Amino acid sequence: MPSAVPNTPLTPLFATLITLITHLRASINTPTSSTIAAAADSNVSPLDLLFSAATLLRAHVTRLSISLRPPVTVEAAEKDLTTLSATILPSLVAAVTACSADAHGALLVSEVRASVDQLLAAVGEYVAGAETGGDRLLNTGIVWSAADRVIALKATGLAGLVQKQMEMWQKTVKDAAKELKEFIETVDLGDDEDENGDQDEELKDEEQAFWDRPTRKQALDEETKKAAEEGLKKIKMCGVLLGVAREGRLHGETRLTDVKRVDGMARAAKEISGLADDLGMAFYDEEELEDVEEAKQQLVKKAVELCNLCLLNDEEEKDALSRTFENALVVLQRP
């Protein structure tokens, strides 16, 4: 059974560390101007600093776990607790405050804040567990996992994060296309119902509620069908566009390194996924065709924005991918 660390010289160190963690977690989301200025003076990359600090934290927590095994090695534990409080945890937060959306991208800044906050929370749980007799090995593993998330940021970078998110957003667009295709192709059963028609309809409603899937409510008129087919073409084109942008502009020889453009790609792709889903659902919700057309135009507008962001390379010149995005612009803006 796990046992609590007895009341020793470690007790005030535990309390100090928990108080510090509470303060640091608050400062991550509400950094002061002085904190930012101090962090910005460093010439070290924030991702390098995060990598080093999280790697050290992982090692010190591992040693601390060994020191806290009964019988507790107080002197060794004191050293690790002091190092965590005095240097490692403040270094993590300094790296967070050194990250800015302008220099590193909004998506990366968001991930940095979330991952460091998770790591601080894991260390806090670890320390609280050490004091009260929690599962030391389990809590050590949780700290390791959270530290690995922070360590991975150096290799992943903004482009890697955007790639992962764009893959998810592309899947949303493809799902929207699939559902709209099913909407168009659903075979209408007609108006004839047998004597159990009402019961069958009730069962269908219950099944619909269970799966939470949209179903077409009535037969399509030609105008609605034409609008749905046009919408489907645009959504499919957006799915292809997200794939080309992700594969061509986020890695390889034609990748972009300009932070603002990569960040812009992320914002545009996220909006495209939402707009594609909205356009598909507009048909299921039987919205007016004028509203459907407006939804389609909003989707096209955002897709054009993404094309323009990807059109040129970092030197603002055409390259091997430029023709692809030029063709996409023509197709997207075709009536």
GIWOGI-V42531 format. One record per pair of residues at least 24 apart in sequence whose C-alpha atoms are under 6 Angstrom apart, sorted by the first residue. I is the first residue (numbers start at 1). J is the second residue. If there is no record, write none. Layout:
# GIWOGI-V42531
{{I:J} {I:J}}
This chain:
# GIWOGI-V42531
{{2:133} {2:135} {3:133} {4:131} {4:132} {4:133} {5:131} {17:85} {18:124} {25:117} {36:97} {39:94} {39:98} {40:98} {46:95} {47:154} {49:95} {50:92} {50:95} {51:151} {53:88} {53:92} {54:147} {58:144} {105:259} {105:263} {108:158} {115:150} {119:146} {119:147} {159:250} {162:266} {163:246} {169:273} {170:239} {170:242} {172:273} {173:239} {173:273} {173:276} {174:239} {176:277} {176:280} {177:232} {177:235} {180:280} {216:284} {235:276} {256:314} {265:306} {268:306} {275:299}}
